[in-house]
Amino acid sequence: MQDQKGAHTMLHVGLNHYLVLSGVLFSIGVLGVLLRKNALIILMSIELMLNAVNLSFVAFSKYAQNMDGQIMVFFVMTIAAAEAAVGLAIAVAVFKRFKEVNIAHFENLKG
Amino acid sequence: MTDKFLIATMLLSPLIGFLINGLLVNYNNKSYLRSGIVATVAAAISFLAAATLFLKLLGVSAPEVVKAHFFEWINVGQFKANAAFVVDHISGIMILIITGVGTLIHLYSIGYMSHDEKPAKYFSYLNLFLFNMLILVLGDNLLLLFVGWEGVGLCSYLLIGFWFTDSEKAKAGMKAFVVNRIGDAGFILGLFLIFILFKTVEFEELAKLTYAPELGWGLLTFATMFLFIGATGKSAQIPLYVWLPDAMAGPTPVSALIHAATMVTAGVYMIVRLNFMFMATPNTMMLIATIGALTAVFAASIGLFQNDIKKILAYSTVSQLGYMFLGVGVGAFKAGMFHLMTHAFFKALMFLGAGSVIHGMHEEQDVRKMGGLSKKMPITYLTFLFGWLAIIGTPLFSGFFSKDEILWKTFASPMGSKFLWFLGVLGAALTAFYMTRLMALTFWGKSRVDKSVHVHESPIVMTLPLVILAVLSLIGGWVGIPEVIGHIFSIPNGWEHWLSKQVVDAAAHGSHLEEWLTMATSVILAGCSAYCAYFIYTKKADALEKLKNQYGKIYNIISNKYYIDELYQKTIVVPLVLLSKWFWSFVDVKIVDRTTYLLADIVRGAGSSLRLMVNGNVQQYALYIVAGMVAVLVVILTR
């Protein structure tokens, strides 16, 4: 995809930049989820992934001159807040029991 | 009253009796009177309905058949079978015998089973038997006949093994059931073949479709042969007769009703019902006549030296059934049916008489321990005397007319032969001998009864049926007085005329002189043989011992029933058991079981290796998701 306006000004930030940033943020989030053992860090990494997606939503919305993407972001943020609340509550409960929030302890949740 | 209502009453009355005694009365209730009366009334209502239907057929402008179509039972593709019942001149006779003799035997059972533990169970089975037997004779198609056929087999099994706590009796029941299965397999094959040939199993349709005689060995011949195999099982002919003598383990009234008067004659009835088809297959007819004649002689010879009063009567039944098959086999269906009826009277009478003797002797069945009972049990003796006179073919008694009709037809029919006639006469002489022996050992001569046994005459509920059956044994044959005697007194042969609407006999050719001569031969031979037996067993017991010593080997062979049971045991039962054991220990354990174990192992192995992936580590699951996502991306991007 070629941004026609990109030729006039060097500092113009186009869609591709946003998408690359979004991809990088998302990958960092994924790696965080996969590799870190601390549940809090994992929750933060998930936030990172969600926000990477939000970023691409907003970028597309601007690019396409369409508000749908921005509205979608509100939904994602709402869900993220709810998810964080639930995740943190579980993390607190696990911490009370094991005095740390290592992801390995979550295994004990299975019936 | 409509025909439908009458037929329904006749069929349902015993069924309702069965349900009342089987479901409503406590299993362990010992009140024999109540359940006995329920069952007897059920049978009597059935008899009244049957008699009314029979009278309808008798009238001047009577219909040829009375039909009742209840519902369509099976309708699959070309195959159709209705729950429809037909009372015609054949089944009309049968329903009278079944319900009439049946009612008498129910009545008798009230006395006989008065000391039993579970009379309600007994009477419910007896009612169920009546219901099934009526279905057998009334069904308008072969399949419905087969339903009744199996139903009576079931009741027979249940009643033979009625005292199942004795393992011998339980085994006898099983033997009857298993041997009958062999015959029934033949019956089913015959039924299938008939459906393949005619695309219908309804008797009326079949009668129209059966074409001109099939002289060779076509499918129809095989069909009728298979049906005859079924008949040898149910009607205890060579080679499947072995279950009937053992069936005597059941209560004696059961032996009288099921194993003498009704169920065992089902094979004869079936052949008479399909007479048009059997007439079209002379090869089968020849086989039937030969088997019948051989069975008549063979079973009679075994009867010569049996000591159990019921076993003697059992072999006698097998032998008399042989006569019926000889009759139908030579194309004398009417004579076969005639003997079926008279035999039902006199054999039921003799079995009930034997039951009365056993009851009076407190469960003693060995004739060597009886003797001189004529004074102690006068009514039983006199009625038994009528049965004896009938079975040995004393002129004027019912057995004389029916047996001589069969013998004459065997002599004169183009399908019979002099040799078969000779076998028949030989059988008649043997019959006279063993029956006279039975009379002599049981009722005549000196008493050999143990002093401790107090012999008593049976109560009136038992003697009344005996008296009625005795009268029937005398006059039952008068409906079919052969033309050779009848024309002198201008009495028509009602029997021949009655059945001629549905049954076509093979034409017999012979002069009156020949008929008189054959008749005289069998009567004189039977008379001599009876006198010999009388002489030996009442006057010359020591001469008997001498003969026994002289011909010890032959005596042993015959008194051991020609070792047929042992032969079957060695050649069929033991190899079959060994084969089954091989199937169990090799085929089942080593092949079938191992295959399933192997399959289970494969699945379990696969499962346990896959289980490693699902270990509860959330991050690992996330990795799978990512890996999947990457894989999807790779596929999309490289396309």
Interface residues (C-beta under 8 A of the other chain):
Chain A: V30 V33 L34 L35 I42 I103 A104 F106 E107 K110
Chain B: G616 N617 V618 Q619 A622 L623 V626
